[in-house]
Amino acid sequence: MGTRESNEQASGTGRRALLGAAVLGAGGTVLGLGGTAGAAENTGRGPAQGRGRGLGSLPVPTIVGHRGASGYRPEHTFGSYQLALDMGADIVEAGDLVATKDGHLVCRHEPEIGGTTDVADHPEFAGRRTTKTLDGVQITGWFTEDFTLAELKRLRAVERIPANRPHNTLYNGRWEIPTFEEVLRWQDEQTRARGKQVWIYPELKHPTYFRKLGLGLEERVVRLLRKHGKDRRNSPVILQSFEPTSVRRLSKLVDNPLVVLLSDAASRPWDFVETGDPRTTADLVTPGGLKEIASYAQGIGPTLDLVIPRDASGRLTEPTTLVRDAHRAGLILHPYTMRNENPFLPAEFRKGSDPDAYGDVFGAYRVYFATGIDGVFTDNPDTGLLAREDFVNR
């Protein structure tokens, strides 16, 4: 999903300390391992437990491992996904889905893979480097739709933001690019091994772009979900996209929970640009816009700035009415993205003079949880679980 990124270098000291604190709970209890549901559940007063099946079975606030545990491993790898589960994430965002030349779905942050794989180190693929226009922006690099699955399997994943996360580069080259079908099988294997249902939250990336290439994502996703028996209302697979027409198309094909992702208020979903729909995200988050979304989706995934805007200095202002309005429309909210590093936090939660060190992320969580959001995407699931424990036991 679209997020604020920074190329500033982050300190590793705080990262290691938080990782150790989250994996080891009070009294040295290991949290999130062996199928436990999360840090807060190891106390007498855990998070609000959902009732019934499907979305209603998840703890609230729900902790979603953003691209796995991408604060500690290269994103969208089985190393990252596995660590998110081991830390106790309630859901793993296993799969930003893009298509290959031969029609397979693979898990990459974007179709352009120069920043997330070692493709530049493969001289046999040097001629594939090109410039394309993706959602109105010219991008130069290597694109998944120009590679067969067999060719992509020769590549290995690398850390996308090494300046922020230099320690993650230790794992460069360790994992290959997973396919969506491999993720679905992994989900089943982990569910059996842990004795509890593992949830995933794949995103369809740039559906309009791929449809124009003859590589429609929705039908490919649906085909795999049906093959694996995961296309039902209570199936542990939530589907999301920044393009409302893609989510609407999915609603006619499967019964899975669906979420519309929302970028900054002034932005326009690219499918709206292509079809001449003049509406912006600001229109979609009005009561009327939310009511329309609720006619085909069960939730929204707004940027955190739509929940609490920041002022010109980067400090939080007053919460908007989005949480209240979405709940009135019957929608859940899973905003994105909480990260521990200073450059990604509101200004008042940054600590010290080093712009790349960990800030007071627990303070930021308290403020966001207090708005009534139903969950949050985070690159650091261990931190999110500890923050939830603090919040529900306050």
C-alpha positions in Angstrom: 0.0 0.0 0.0 1.1 3.6 -0.5 3.0 4.9 2.4 5.4 7.6 3.4 8.9 6.3 2.9 12.3 7.7 3.9 15.8 7.0 2.8 17.2 8.2 6.1 19.2 5.6 8.0 17.7 4.2 11.2 19.5 3.2 14.3 19.4 -0.5 15.1 19.8 -0.3 18.9 16.2 0.5 19.6 15.0 -2.1 17.1 16.8 -4.9 18.8 15.6 -3.9 22.2 12.0 -3.7 21.2 12.2 -7.0 19.3 13.5 -8.7 22.4 10.9 -7.1 24.7 8.1 -8.1 22.5 9.1 -11.7 21.9 9.7 -12.1 25.7 6.7 -11.2 27.8 6.5 -10.6 31.5 8.3 -13.3 33.4 10.1 -14.4 30.2 7.0 -15.9 28.6 7.4 -16.3 24.9 4.6 -14.4 23.2 3.1 -15.3 19.8 5.0 -18.6 19.4 3.4 -22.0 19.0 0.1 -20.6 18.0 -0.7 -18.0 20.7 -2.9 -15.2 19.6 -0.9 -12.3 20.7 0.8 -10.4 23.5 -2.3 -9.0 25.2 -3.9 -12.4 25.4 -1.3 -13.6 27.8 -2.7 -11.2 30.5 -5.9 -11.4 32.4 -7.3 -8.6 30.4 -6.7 -9.2 26.7 -8.0 -7.3 23.7 -11.7 -7.4 22.9 -12.2 -10.9 21.5 -14.5 -11.1 18.5 -17.5 -13.4 18.6 -18.6 -15.8 15.9 -16.7 -16.6 12.7 -15.1 -14.6 10.0 -14.0 -11.0 10.8 -16.0 -11.1 14.0 -13.6 -13.7 15.4 -10.5 -11.4 15.4 -9.2 -9.5 18.4 -9.8 -5.7 18.5 -7.7 -3.7 17.9 -6.4 -6.1 15.3 -2.7 -6.1 14.6 -1.9 -6.6 10.9 1.7 -7.5 10.0 2.3 -5.1 7.1 4.0 -7.2 4.4 4.8 -9.6 7.2 7.2 -8.3 9.8 8.9 -5.9 7.4 10.6 -3.9 10.1 12.9 -6.9 10.6 13.0 -8.8 7.4 12.8 -8.0 3.6 9.1 -7.5 2.9 6.9 -10.0 1.2 9.1 -13.0 1.9 8.3 -16.1 3.8 10.9 -15.0 6.3 8.9 -11.9 6.9 5.5 -13.6 6.9 6.7 -16.3 9.3 8.2 -13.8 11.7 5.0 -11.9 11.8 3.1 -15.1 12.9 5.8 -16.0 15.4 5.4 -12.5 17.0 1.7 -13.1 17.3 0.2 -10.9 14.5 -3.5 -11.4 14.2 -3.3 -11.2 10.4 -0.4 -11.2 7.9 -0.6 -9.0 4.9 0.8 -11.8 2.8 0.8 -10.6 -0.7 0.8 -7.4 -2.6 -0.3 -9.2 -5.7 1.1 -8.4 -9.2 1.1 -10.5 -12.4 3.9 -12.2 -14.3 4.2 -12.4 -18.1 2.7 -15.9 -18.1 -0.2 -14.9 -15.8 0.9 -16.0 -12.4 0.3 -13.9 -9.3 3.4 -13.1 -7.2 4.0 -11.1 -4.0 5.8 -7.8 -4.6 5.2 -4.3 -3.3 5.0 -3.0 -6.9 5.3 -4.3 -10.4 8.7 -2.6 -10.6 11.1 -5.0 -8.8 14.5 -3.2 -9.0 14.2 -2.0 -5.3 13.0 -5.3 -3.8 15.0 -8.0 -5.6 18.6 -8.6 -6.8 17.5 -8.3 -10.5 20.1 -5.7 -11.2 22.8 -8.3 -10.3 21.6 -10.6 -13.1 23.3 -9.6 -16.4 21.0 -11.9 -18.3 18.1 -9.5 -17.4 19.9 -6.2 -18.1 18.0 -5.8 -21.3 14.6 -6.0 -19.5 15.3 -2.6 -17.8 12.8 -0.1 -19.3 10.7 2.9 -18.5 6.9 2.6 -18.2 4.1 4.8 -17.1 2.4 3.4 -14.0 -0.7 5.2 -12.8 0.4 8.4 -14.5 4.0 8.3 -13.2 7.1 7.4 -15.3 9.1 4.7 -13.6 12.4 3.1 -14.8 13.3 -0.4 -13.8 12.3 -4.0 -14.2 8.7 -5.1 -14.2 7.1 -8.4 -13.2 4.9 -8.5 -16.4 8.1 -8.8 -18.5 9.2 -11.9 -16.7 7.9 -15.5 -16.6 7.4 -17.0 -13.2 10.4 -19.3 -13.8 12.6 -16.3 -14.5 11.4 -14.5 -11.3 12.1 -17.5 -9.3 15.8 -17.1 -10.1 15.8 -13.7 -8.3 16.1 -13.2 -4.5 14.5 -10.6 -2.3 16.4 -7.6 -0.8 15.5 -4.9 1.7 13.5 -2.1 0.1 14.6 0.8 2.4 18.1 -0.2 3.5 18.9 3.4 4.7 16.2 3.1 7.3 16.7 -0.6 8.0 20.4 -1.5 7.4 20.1 -4.6 9.7 17.5 -6.1 7.3 20.1 -6.2 4.6 21.7 -9.1 6.5 18.9 -11.2 5.0 19.3 -10.0 1.4 19.3 -12.9 -1.0 17.9 -15.5 1.5 14.3 -15.8 0.1 12.8 -16.1 -3.3 9.7 -14.3 -4.5 6.6 -16.2 -3.3 3.5 -16.8 -5.5 0.1 -16.2 -4.2 -0.7 -19.9 -4.5 2.3 -20.7 -2.3 1.0 -18.3 0.3 -2.4 -20.0 0.3 -0.6 -23.4 0.9 1.6 -21.8 3.6 -1.5 -20.5 5.3 -2.9 -24.0 5.5 0.4 -25.4 6.8 0.7 -22.8 9.5 -2.9 -23.2 10.5 -2.3 -26.9 11.1 1.0 -26.5 12.8 -0.2 -23.7 15.2 -3.6 -25.2 16.0 -5.3 -21.9 15.2 -6.6 -20.2 12.1 -4.0 -18.1 10.3 -5.5 -15.0 8.5 -4.0 -13.3 5.4 -4.8 -9.9 3.9 -3.6 -9.7 0.3 -3.8 -6.5 -1.8 -4.5 -6.3 -5.5 -1.9 -3.8 -6.8 -2.7 -1.5 -9.8 -5.7 -3.6 -11.1 -6.4 -1.1 -13.9 -2.8 -1.2 -15.1 -2.7 -5.0 -15.3 -6.2 -5.2 -16.8 -5.0 -3.0 -19.7 -2.1 -5.5 -20.2 -4.5 -8.4 -20.5 -3.5 -9.6 -17.0 -6.6 -8.9 -15.0 -5.9 -9.5 -11.3 -9.4 -10.1 -9.9 -10.2 -13.2 -12.0 -6.8 -14.7 -11.2 -7.2 -14.1 -7.4 -10.7 -15.6 -7.5 -9.6 -18.6 -9.4 -7.0 -19.5 -6.7 -9.3 -18.7 -3.8 -12.0 -21.1 -5.2 -9.4 -23.7 -5.9 -8.3 -23.7 -2.3 -11.9 -23.2 -0.9 -11.2 -19.7 0.5 -13.8 -17.7 -1.4 -16.5 -17.6 1.3 -17.9 -15.0 3.7 -16.0 -16.5 6.7 -12.9 -17.5 4.8 -9.7 -16.2 6.6 -8.7 -14.1 3.6 -9.4 -10.3 3.5 -9.0 -8.7 0.0 -8.0 -5.1 -0.4 -7.3 -2.6 -3.1 -6.8 1.2 -3.6 -9.2 1.0 -6.6 -12.9 0.9 -5.6 -14.0 -0.5 -8.9 -11.7 -3.5 -8.4 -13.2 -4.1 -5.0 -16.7 -3.8 -6.4 -15.7 -6.3 -9.1 -14.5 -8.7 -6.5 -17.7 -8.4 -4.6 -19.6 -9.9 -7.5 -17.1 -12.8 -7.7 -16.4 -13.9 -4.1 -17.9 -13.6 -0.7 -14.7 -12.7 1.1 -14.4 -9.7 3.4 -13.4 -6.7 1.2 -11.6 -3.5 2.1 -11.2 -0.3 0.1 -7.8 1.4 0.7 -7.7 5.2 0.9 -4.8 7.5 0.3 -4.5 11.2 1.2 -7.7 13.3 0.9 -6.7 15.1 -2.2 -5.8 12.0 -4.2 -7.9 10.3 -6.8 -8.0 6.5 -7.1 -6.4 5.6 -10.4 -9.5 3.8 -11.7 -11.4 7.0 -11.2 -8.8 8.9 -13.2 -9.1 6.3 -16.0 -12.9 6.4 -16.1 -13.2 10.2 -15.7 -14.8 10.0 -12.2 -14.0 13.4 -10.7 -14.2 12.3 -7.1 -11.3 12.3 -4.7 -10.6 10.4 -1.5 -12.2 13.3 0.3 -15.5 12.5 -1.4 -15.2 8.8 -0.5 -14.8 9.5 3.3 -18.0 11.6 3.5 -21.0 9.8 5.1 -22.4 9.4 1.6 -19.2 8.1 0.2 -18.8 5.6 3.1 -22.4 4.5 2.6 -21.6 3.7 -1.0 -18.5 1.7 0.0 -20.5 -0.2 2.5 -22.8 -1.4 -0.3 -20.0 -3.7 -1.6 -17.2 -3.8 1.0 -16.9 -4.5 4.8 -14.1 -2.1 5.6 -11.8 0.7 4.7 -8.0 1.0 5.1 -7.3 4.7 5.3 -3.9 6.3 5.8 -3.5 7.3 9.4 -3.6 11.0 8.3 -7.2 10.6 7.4 -7.9 9.5 11.0 -5.8 12.3 12.6 -4.3 14.9 10.2 -0.9 16.4 10.7 -0.1 20.1 10.6 2.6 21.7 8.6 5.2 20.8 11.2 4.2 17.2 11.2 2.4 17.2 14.5 -1.0 15.6 15.0 -4.1 17.8 15.0 -7.6 16.9 16.1 -9.1 13.5 15.0 -11.6 13.7 12.1 -15.0 12.1 12.2 -13.9 9.3 9.9 -14.0 6.6 12.6 -17.5 7.6 13.8 -18.8 8.0 10.2 -17.3 4.7 9.0 -18.8 2.8 12.0 -22.2 4.4 11.4 -22.0 3.0 7.8 -21.2 -0.4 9.2 -17.5 -0.4 8.1 -14.4 -1.5 10.0 -11.3 0.6 9.9 -7.7 -0.8 9.6 -5.5 2.3 9.0 -1.9 2.1 7.8 1.0 2.2 8.6 2.6 2.2 12.0 6.4 2.1 11.9 8.9 2.5 14.8 11.4 4.7 13.1 11.3 8.5 13.7 10.9 9.6 10.1 7.5 7.8 9.9 6.1 9.1 13.2 4.2 12.3 14.0 6.7 15.0 15.0 5.8 15.0 18.7 6.6 11.3 19.0 10.1 11.5 17.5 12.9 11.2 20.1 16.3 12.7 20.2 18.4 14.4 17.6 18.9 11.4 15.4 16.2 11.4 12.8 16.6 7.7 12.2 16.3 6.3 15.7 13.2 4.7 17.1 10.7 7.3 18.5 7.9 7.1 21.1 5.9 4.7 19.0 3.9 3.5 22.0 2.7 7.1 22.6 1.6 7.3 19.0 -0.3 4.0 19.3 -2.1 5.3 22.4 -3.4 8.3 20.5 -4.5 6.3 17.4 -6.1 3.5 19.4 -8.1 6.1 21.4 -9.9 7.1 18.2 -11.7 3.8 18.1 -10.0 2.3 15.1 -10.6 -1.5 14.7 -7.0 -2.4 14.0 -3.8 -1.1 12.3 -1.2 -2.2 9.8 2.3 -2.2 11.3 5.8 -3.1 10.1 6.6 -4.1 13.7 3.9 -6.6 14.9 5.7 -7.2 18.2 5.5 -3.5 19.0 1.9 -3.3 18.0 1.0 -6.2 20.3 2.7 -4.6 23.2 1.0 -1.3 22.5 -2.4 -3.1 22.3 -1.7 -4.7 25.7 -0.9 -1.3 27.2 -4.1 0.2 25.7 -6.5 -2.5 26.8 -5.0 -2.7 30.3 -4.8 1.1 30.8 
